[in-house]
Amino acid sequence: MKRVNVLSMKDCAACRQCEVSCSEAFYKNYNPDLSCIRISAKPDGTPKVSYCVQCGKCAKNCEQGAITQNAKGVFMIDKKKCIGCGKCAEVCPMQVIVFPEGAEKASKCIACGICVKNCPMGILEIKEA
């Protein structure tokens, strides 16, 4: 299975370059709400990186069958089948399905690696399991 992985959460500088690169690559502007990887703060103030672990809960809850797993284990949203109900975003345990207000379709991490390439701390990787 191909997915993003965090090598060292403690080394995250919370610079948000991963969020910037993801949202700019797919939506052509920086907006943390449009990124499929999210940086937040734990209760103790240290950074928390949330990313798609390719668990498949989104696919199991998609009544339209718009989310399927490809040969590399990545769950993909078929934009032609997606009706924009938002059920995938509701069940995502990592809260990283992108479905901003006013959007017609959801989107999610496709393990493209743009966040990995742009992480100045080098704490992200694409993992093939």
NORMOZI-V928495 format. One record per pair of residues at least 12 apart in sequence whose ideal C-beta (glycine too) atoms are under 6 Angstrom apart, sorted by the first residue. I is the first residue (numbers start at 0). GAP is how many residues later the second one is. D is the distance in whole Angstrom. If there is no record, write none. Layout:
# NORMOZI-V928495
i = (I:I)
gap = (GAP:GAP)
d = (D:D)
This chain:
# NORMOZI-V928495
i = (0:0:0:1:1:1:1:1:2:2:2:3:3:4:4:5:5:6:6:7:10:10:11:11:11:12:13:13:15:16:16:17:17:17:18:18:20:20:20:21:21:21:21:22:24:32:33:35:35:35:35:36:36:37:37:49:49:51:51:51:53:53:55:56:57:57:58:60:60:61:63:63:65:65:65:73:73:76:76:78:81:83:83:85:87:88:110:112)
gap = (53:72:128:70:71:72:109:126:51:108:124:47:107:120:122:43:117:116:118:115:110:112:35:37:111:108:25:33:23:101:103:19:97:101:13:16:93:94:97:13:14:15:93:12:89:67:64:60:62:72:73:14:78:12:58:44:46:44:56:57:19:21:19:34:30:34:16:26:30:26:17:19:12:15:16:36:37:29:31:26:23:20:21:13:18:17:15:13)
d = (6:3:5:4:6:5:5:5:5:5:6:5:6:5:4:5:6:5:6:5:5:5:4:6:6:5:5:4:5:5:6:5:4:6:5:4:5:6:4:4:5:6:5:4:5:5:6:5:6:6:4:5:5:4:6:5:6:5:6:4:6:6:6:5:4:6:5:5:5:6:5:6:5:4:4:6:5:6:6:5:5:5:5:5:5:6:6:5)
